[in-house]
Protein backbone atom coordinates (compact mmCIF):
# COMPACT_ATOMS: atom_id res chain seq x y z
CA UNK A 1 0.00 0.00 0.00
CA UNK A 2 1.05 3.60 -0.44
CA UNK A 3 1.15 6.00 2.50
CA UNK A 4 2.38 9.58 2.22
CA UNK A 5 4.42 8.95 -0.91
CA UNK A 6 6.03 5.70 0.21
CA UNK A 7 5.18 2.12 -0.72
CA UNK A 8 4.96 -0.51 2.02
CA UNK A 9 4.61 -4.28 2.12
CA UNK A 10 2.97 -5.18 5.43
CA UNK A 11 2.51 -8.87 4.59
CA UNK A 12 4.85 -10.06 7.33
CA UNK A 13 3.20 -7.74 9.85
CA UNK A 14 -0.38 -8.94 9.29
CA UNK A 15 -0.25 -11.68 11.96
CA UNK A 16 0.99 -9.17 14.56
CA UNK A 17 -1.39 -6.30 13.72
CA UNK A 18 -3.68 -5.62 16.71
CA UNK A 19 -6.86 -5.81 14.64
CA UNK A 20 -8.05 -8.33 12.09
CA UNK A 21 -5.87 -8.74 8.95
CA UNK A 22 -8.83 -7.68 6.82
CA UNK A 23 -8.40 -4.13 8.11
CA UNK A 24 -5.02 -3.85 6.38
CA UNK A 25 -5.84 -6.15 3.48
CA UNK A 26 -8.62 -3.82 2.33
CA UNK A 27 -5.96 -1.20 1.57
CA UNK A 28 -3.39 -3.42 -0.13
CA UNK A 29 -2.46 -2.14 -3.57
CA UNK A 30 -4.09 1.22 -2.85
CA UNK A 31 -3.31 4.73 -1.66
CA UNK A 32 -3.97 4.55 2.06
CA UNK A 33 -2.62 7.77 3.60
CA UNK A 34 -5.92 9.01 4.98
CA UNK A 35 -6.87 5.55 6.22
CA UNK A 36 -3.55 5.31 8.07
CA UNK A 37 -3.89 8.77 9.59
CA UNK A 38 -7.41 8.14 10.86
CA UNK A 39 -7.64 4.34 11.14
CA UNK A 40 -10.79 5.07 9.08
CA UNK A 41 -12.42 6.01 12.41
CA UNK A 42 -10.91 9.42 13.10
CA UNK A 43 -8.24 8.12 15.46
CA UNK A 44 -4.52 8.40 14.63
CA UNK A 45 -2.02 5.56 14.83
CA UNK A 46 0.56 5.82 17.59
CA UNK A 47 4.04 7.26 17.15
CA UNK A 48 5.36 3.72 17.70
CA UNK A 49 3.28 2.45 14.76
CA UNK A 50 4.66 5.19 12.54
CA UNK A 51 8.25 4.33 13.54
CA UNK A 52 7.60 0.62 12.91
CA UNK A 53 6.52 1.36 9.34
CA UNK A 54 10.15 1.94 8.29
CA UNK A 55 10.76 -1.81 8.58
CA UNK A 56 8.21 -2.44 5.82
CA UNK A 57 9.02 0.42 3.41
CA UNK A 58 9.86 -0.69 -0.12
CA UNK A 59 10.55 2.71 -1.63
CA UNK A 60 9.03 5.89 -3.00
CA UNK A 61 5.75 5.91 -4.88
CA UNK A 62 6.36 6.81 -8.51
CA UNK A 63 3.70 8.24 -10.79
CA UNK A 64 2.97 5.46 -13.27
CA UNK A 65 1.11 7.72 -15.69
CA UNK A 66 2.84 7.51 -19.07
CA UNK A 67 4.09 10.84 -20.41
CA UNK A 68 2.14 12.39 -23.27
N, CA, C and O atoms as a GROMACS GRO file, in nm:
protein
  272
    1UNK      N    1   0.085  -0.117   0.000
    1UNK     CA    2   0.000   0.000   0.000
    1UNK      C    3   0.088   0.123   0.000
    1UNK      O    4   0.206   0.116   0.036
    2UNK      N    5   0.032   0.234  -0.041
    2UNK     CA    6   0.105   0.360  -0.044
    2UNK      C    7   0.054   0.450   0.068
    2UNK      O    8  -0.067   0.467   0.086
    3UNK      N    9   0.149   0.508   0.143
    3UNK     CA   10   0.115   0.600   0.250
    3UNK      C   11   0.212   0.717   0.243
    3UNK      O   12   0.334   0.700   0.254
    4UNK      N   13   0.158   0.835   0.224
    4UNK     CA   14   0.238   0.958   0.222
    4UNK      C   15   0.359   0.949   0.130
    4UNK      O   16   0.469   0.989   0.167
    5UNK      N   17   0.337   0.898   0.010
    5UNK     CA   18   0.442   0.895  -0.091
    5UNK      C   19   0.540   0.779  -0.083
    5UNK      O   20   0.634   0.773  -0.162
    6UNK      N   21   0.519   0.688   0.010
    6UNK     CA   22   0.603   0.570   0.021
    6UNK      C   23   0.519   0.445  -0.001
    6UNK      O   24   0.399   0.444   0.025
    7UNK      N   25   0.585   0.340  -0.048
    7UNK     CA   26   0.518   0.212  -0.072
    7UNK      C   27   0.564   0.114   0.036
    7UNK      O   28   0.683   0.104   0.066
    8UNK      N   29   0.468   0.043   0.093
    8UNK     CA   30   0.496  -0.051   0.202
    8UNK      C   31   0.441  -0.189   0.170
    8UNK      O   32   0.338  -0.202   0.103
    9UNK      N   33   0.510  -0.291   0.218
    9UNK     CA   34   0.461  -0.428   0.212
    9UNK      C   35   0.447  -0.476   0.356
    9UNK      O   36   0.546  -0.509   0.421
   10UNK      N   37   0.324  -0.480   0.405
   10UNK     CA   38   0.297  -0.518   0.543
   10UNK      C   39   0.261  -0.666   0.558
   10UNK      O   40   0.210  -0.706   0.662
   11UNK      N   41   0.288  -0.745   0.456
   11UNK     CA   42   0.251  -0.887   0.458
   11UNK      C   43   0.301  -0.957   0.585
   11UNK      O   44   0.226  -1.027   0.652
   12UNK      N   45   0.428  -0.938   0.616
   12UNK     CA   46   0.485  -1.006   0.733
   12UNK      C   47   0.429  -0.953   0.865
   12UNK      O   48   0.435  -1.021   0.967
   13UNK      N   49   0.374  -0.834   0.862
   13UNK     CA   50   0.320  -0.774   0.985
   13UNK      C   51   0.175  -0.814   1.013
   13UNK      O   52   0.129  -0.802   1.126
   14UNK      N   53   0.105  -0.861   0.913
   14UNK     CA   54  -0.038  -0.894   0.929
   14UNK      C   55  -0.068  -0.980   1.052
   14UNK      O   56  -0.162  -0.949   1.125
   15UNK      N   57   0.008  -1.086   1.079
   15UNK     CA   58  -0.025  -1.168   1.196
   15UNK      C   59  -0.006  -1.095   1.330
   15UNK      O   60  -0.064  -1.136   1.431
   16UNK      N   61   0.074  -0.989   1.332
   16UNK     CA   62   0.099  -0.917   1.456
   16UNK      C   63   0.014  -0.791   1.471
   16UNK      O   64   0.014  -0.729   1.577
   17UNK      N   65  -0.057  -0.752   1.365
   17UNK     CA   66  -0.139  -0.630   1.372
   17UNK      C   67  -0.248  -0.650   1.477
   17UNK      O   68  -0.309  -0.756   1.483
   18UNK      N   69  -0.271  -0.547   1.561
   18UNK     CA   70  -0.368  -0.562   1.671
   18UNK      C   71  -0.512  -0.592   1.628
   18UNK      O   72  -0.587  -0.654   1.703
   19UNK      N   73  -0.550  -0.549   1.508
   19UNK     CA   74  -0.686  -0.581   1.464
   19UNK      C   75  -0.681  -0.690   1.358
   19UNK      O   76  -0.574  -0.740   1.323
   20UNK      N   77  -0.795  -0.726   1.309
   20UNK     CA   78  -0.805  -0.833   1.209
   20UNK      C   79  -0.725  -0.799   1.083
   20UNK      O   80  -0.720  -0.683   1.044
   21UNK      N   81  -0.663  -0.899   1.018
   21UNK     CA   82  -0.587  -0.874   0.895
   21UNK      C   83  -0.668  -0.805   0.786
   21UNK      O   84  -0.613  -0.732   0.703
   22UNK      N   85  -0.797  -0.827   0.785
   22UNK     CA   86  -0.883  -0.768   0.682
   22UNK      C   87  -0.878  -0.615   0.684
   22UNK      O   88  -0.900  -0.550   0.582
   23UNK      N   89  -0.848  -0.559   0.801
   23UNK     CA   90  -0.840  -0.413   0.812
   23UNK      C   91  -0.729  -0.360   0.721
   23UNK      O   92  -0.748  -0.262   0.650
   24UNK      N   93  -0.613  -0.426   0.724
   24UNK     CA   94  -0.502  -0.385   0.638
   24UNK      C   95  -0.524  -0.435   0.496
   24UNK      O   96  -0.499  -0.361   0.400
   25UNK      N   97  -0.568  -0.556   0.481
   25UNK     CA   98  -0.584  -0.615   0.348
   25UNK      C   99  -0.674  -0.532   0.258
   25UNK      O  100  -0.654  -0.529   0.136
   26UNK      N  101  -0.772  -0.465   0.314
   26UNK     CA  102  -0.862  -0.382   0.233
   26UNK      C  103  -0.789  -0.270   0.163
   26UNK      O  104  -0.837  -0.218   0.063
   27UNK      N  105  -0.672  -0.231   0.214
   27UNK     CA  106  -0.596  -0.120   0.157
   27UNK      C  107  -0.477  -0.165   0.074
   27UNK      O  108  -0.408  -0.081   0.017
   28UNK      N  109  -0.452  -0.293   0.066
   28UNK     CA  110  -0.339  -0.342  -0.013
   28UNK      C  111  -0.354  -0.305  -0.160
   28UNK      O  112  -0.461  -0.321  -0.219
   29UNK      N  113  -0.245  -0.255  -0.218
   29UNK     CA  114  -0.246  -0.214  -0.357
   29UNK      C  115  -0.311  -0.079  -0.380
   29UNK      O  116  -0.337  -0.042  -0.494
   30UNK      N  117  -0.337  -0.005  -0.274
   30UNK     CA  118  -0.409   0.122  -0.285
   30UNK      C  119  -0.336   0.233  -0.212
   30UNK      O  120  -0.245   0.208  -0.133
   31UNK      N  121  -0.378   0.355  -0.239
   31UNK     CA  122  -0.331   0.473  -0.166
   31UNK      C  123  -0.406   0.474  -0.034
   31UNK      O  124  -0.529   0.476  -0.032
   32UNK      N  125  -0.333   0.473   0.076
   32UNK     CA  126  -0.397   0.455   0.206
   32UNK      C  127  -0.356   0.560   0.310
   32UNK      O  128  -0.369   0.536   0.430
   33UNK      N  129  -0.309   0.674   0.265
   33UNK     CA  130  -0.262   0.777   0.360
   33UNK      C  131  -0.369   0.819   0.458
   33UNK      O  132  -0.345   0.818   0.579
   34UNK      N  133  -0.485   0.855   0.409
   34UNK     CA  134  -0.592   0.901   0.498
   34UNK      C  135  -0.638   0.789   0.591
   34UNK      O  136  -0.666   0.812   0.709
   35UNK      N  137  -0.647   0.669   0.538
   35UNK     CA  138  -0.687   0.554   0.622
   35UNK      C  139  -0.586   0.532   0.734
   35UNK      O  140  -0.623   0.501   0.847
   36UNK      N  141  -0.457   0.548   0.703
   36UNK     CA  142  -0.355   0.531   0.807
   36UNK      C  143  -0.366   0.642   0.911
   36UNK      O  144  -0.359   0.616   1.031
   37UNK      N  145  -0.382   0.764   0.865
   37UNK     CA  146  -0.388   0.877   0.959
   37UNK      C  147  -0.508   0.870   1.052
   37UNK      O  148  -0.500   0.916   1.166
   38UNK      N  149  -0.618   0.813   1.007
   38UNK     CA  150  -0.742   0.814   1.086
   38UNK      C  151  -0.789   0.676   1.130
   38UNK      O  152  -0.889   0.664   1.201
   39UNK      N  153  -0.719   0.572   1.090
   39UNK     CA  154  -0.764   0.434   1.114
   39UNK      C  155  -0.907   0.417   1.062
   39UNK      O  156  -0.981   0.331   1.109
   40UNK      N  157  -0.945   0.499   0.966
   40UNK     CA  158  -1.079   0.507   0.908
   40UNK      C  159  -1.187   0.533   1.013
   40UNK      O  160  -1.306   0.517   0.985
   41UNK      N  161  -1.146   0.573   1.133
   41UNK     CA  162  -1.242   0.601   1.241
   41UNK      C  163  -1.212   0.734   1.309
   41UNK      O  164  -1.269   0.764   1.414
   42UNK      N  165  -1.123   0.813   1.252
   42UNK     CA  166  -1.091   0.942   1.310
   42UNK      C  167  -0.989   0.939   1.422
   42UNK      O  168  -0.969   1.039   1.490
   43UNK      N  169  -0.924   0.824   1.441
   43UNK     CA  170  -0.824   0.812   1.546
   43UNK      C  171  -0.687   0.788   1.482
   43UNK      O  172  -0.676   0.704   1.394
   44UNK      N  173  -0.584   0.860   1.523
   44UNK     CA  174  -0.452   0.840   1.463
   44UNK      C  175  -0.382   0.715   1.516
   44UNK      O  176  -0.410   0.668   1.626
   45UNK      N  177  -0.289   0.663   1.434
   45UNK     CA  178  -0.202   0.556   1.483
   45UNK      C  179  -0.102   0.617   1.582
   45UNK      O  180  -0.082   0.739   1.583
   46UNK      N  181  -0.042   0.535   1.661
   46UNK     CA  182   0.056   0.582   1.759
   46UNK      C  183   0.188   0.618   1.692
   46UNK      O  184   0.214   0.580   1.578
   47UNK      N  185   0.270   0.692   1.765
   47UNK     CA  186   0.404   0.726   1.715
   47UNK      C  187   0.486   0.598   1.697
   47UNK      O  188   0.567   0.588   1.605
   48UNK      N  189   0.465   0.500   1.783
   48UNK     CA  190   0.536   0.372   1.770
   48UNK      C  191   0.498   0.301   1.640
   48UNK      O  192   0.584   0.242   1.575
   49UNK      N  193   0.372   0.306   1.602
   49UNK     CA  194   0.328   0.245   1.476
   49UNK      C  195   0.394   0.313   1.358
   49UNK      O  196   0.437   0.247   1.264
   50UNK      N  197   0.403   0.444   1.362
   50UNK     CA  198   0.466   0.519   1.254
   50UNK      C  199   0.615   0.483   1.245
   50UNK      O  200   0.667   0.466   1.134
   51UNK      N  201   0.683   0.472   1.356
   51UNK     CA  202   0.825   0.433   1.354
   51UNK      C  203   0.842   0.291   1.299
   51UNK      O  204   0.936   0.265   1.224
   52UNK      N  205   0.753   0.202   1.334
   52UNK     CA  206   0.760   0.062   1.291
   52UNK      C  207   0.745   0.048   1.139
   52UNK      O  208   0.795  -0.047   1.079
   53UNK      N  209   0.677   0.143   1.078
   53UNK     CA  210   0.652   0.136   0.934
   53UNK      C  211   0.782   0.131   0.853
   53UNK      O  212   0.784   0.071   0.746
   54UNK      N  213   0.888   0.192   0.902
   54UNK     CA  214   1.015   0.194   0.829
   54UNK      C  215   1.064   0.054   0.796
   54UNK      O  216   1.130   0.033   0.694
   55UNK      N  217   1.033  -0.042   0.881
   55UNK     CA  218   1.076  -0.181   0.858
   55UNK      C  219   1.008  -0.243   0.736
   55UNK      O  220   1.057  -0.343   0.682
   56UNK      N  221   0.899  -0.185   0.691
   56UNK     CA  222   0.820  -0.244   0.582
   56UNK      C  223   0.820  -0.157   0.456
   56UNK      O  224   0.750  -0.188   0.359
   57UNK      N  225   0.899  -0.050   0.456
   57UNK     CA  226   0.902   0.042   0.341
   57UNK      C  227   0.981  -0.021   0.227
   57UNK      O  228   1.093  -0.070   0.245
   58UNK      N  229   0.920  -0.019   0.108
   58UNK     CA  230   0.986  -0.069  -0.012
   58UNK      C  231   1.055   0.042  -0.090
   58UNK      O  232   1.159   0.020  -0.151
   59UNK      N  233   0.997   0.160  -0.088
   59UNK     CA  234   1.055   0.271  -0.163
   59UNK      C  235   0.953   0.382  -0.184
   59UNK      O  236   0.846   0.383  -0.123
   60UNK      N  237   0.989   0.474  -0.271
   60UNK     CA  238   0.903   0.589  -0.300
   60UNK      C  239   0.798   0.552  -0.404
   60UNK      O  240   0.824   0.473  -0.495
   61UNK      N  241   0.682   0.610  -0.390
   61UNK     CA  242   0.576   0.591  -0.488
   61UNK      C  243   0.609   0.675  -0.610
   61UNK      O  244   0.638   0.794  -0.599
   62UNK      N  245   0.604   0.612  -0.726
   62UNK     CA  246   0.636   0.681  -0.851
   62UNK      C  247   0.508   0.691  -0.933
   62UNK      O  248   0.430   0.597  -0.940
   63UNK      N  249   0.487   0.805  -0.993
   63UNK     CA  250   0.370   0.824  -1.080
   63UNK      C  251   0.385   0.733  -1.201
   63UNK      O  252   0.480   0.746  -1.278
   64UNK      N  253   0.292   0.643  -1.217
   64UNK     CA  254   0.297   0.546  -1.327
   64UNK      C  255   0.225   0.595  -1.452
   64UNK      O  256   0.211   0.520  -1.548
   65UNK      N  257   0.180   0.719  -1.451
   65UNK     CA  258   0.111   0.772  -1.569
   65UNK      C  259   0.212   0.793  -1.679
   65UNK      O  260   0.311   0.864  -1.660
   66UNK      N  261   0.189   0.732  -1.797
   66UNK     CA  262   0.284   0.751  -1.907
   66UNK      C  263   0.286   0.896  -1.954
   66UNK      O  264   0.182   0.962  -1.958
   67UNK      N  265   0.403   0.947  -1.990
   67UNK     CA  266   0.409   1.084  -2.041
   67UNK      C  267   0.336   1.097  -2.172
   67UNK      O  268   0.325   1.001  -2.248
   68UNK      N  269   0.285   1.216  -2.199
   68UNK     CA  270   0.214   1.239  -2.327
   68UNK      C  271   0.308   1.278  -2.435
   68UNK      O  272   0.266   1.301  -2.548
   0.00000   0.00000   0.00000
